[in-house]
Amino acid sequence: MVAAGWEPTADNYLNRVPKARILEAVCEAKGEVTAQLLDHLKKV
């Protein structure tokens, strides 16, 4: 999708995904410690 010119932004993707799902993806990609570091942050 990125090759077609689409970029994930807050308006078209991140605002529609629950914070729990974002943290799950971060955990999968970067590990539990990184996800825990982000858990307290507010989703903008």
C-alpha positions as CSV (number, residue, x, y, z in Angstrom):
1,M,0.0,0.0,0.0
2,V,2.9,2.4,0.7
3,A,4.2,1.7,-2.8
4,A,0.9,2.9,-4.1
5,G,1.4,6.2,-2.3
6,W,-0.7,5.5,0.9
7,E,0.8,6.6,4.2
8,P,-0.7,5.7,7.6
9,T,-1.6,9.0,9.3
10,A,-3.6,9.8,12.4
11,D,-6.5,10.9,10.2
12,N,-6.7,7.9,7.9
13,Y,-5.7,5.1,10.2
14,L,-4.3,5.7,13.7
15,N,-7.5,7.4,15.0
16,R,-9.5,4.4,14.0
17,V,-7.4,1.8,15.6
18,P,-7.9,1.1,19.4
19,K,-4.9,1.9,21.6
20,A,-4.8,-1.7,22.7
21,R,-4.3,-2.9,19.1
22,I,-1.5,-0.3,18.6
23,L,0.3,-1.5,21.7
24,E,-0.2,-5.1,20.6
25,A,1.5,-4.3,17.3
26,V,4.4,-2.5,19.0
27,C,4.8,-5.4,21.4
28,E,5.0,-7.8,18.4
29,A,7.5,-5.7,16.5
30,K,9.6,-4.2,19.3
31,G,8.9,-6.2,22.4
32,E,6.9,-5.9,25.7
33,V,9.3,-3.4,27.2
34,T,8.8,-0.9,24.4
35,A,5.0,-1.4,24.5
36,Q,5.0,-0.7,28.2
37,L,7.0,2.5,27.7
38,L,4.2,3.7,25.3
39,D,1.3,2.5,27.4
40,H,0.9,5.7,29.5
41,L,1.0,8.0,26.5
42,K,-2.2,9.6,25.3
43,K,-3.4,8.7,21.8
44,V,-3.7,12.0,19.9
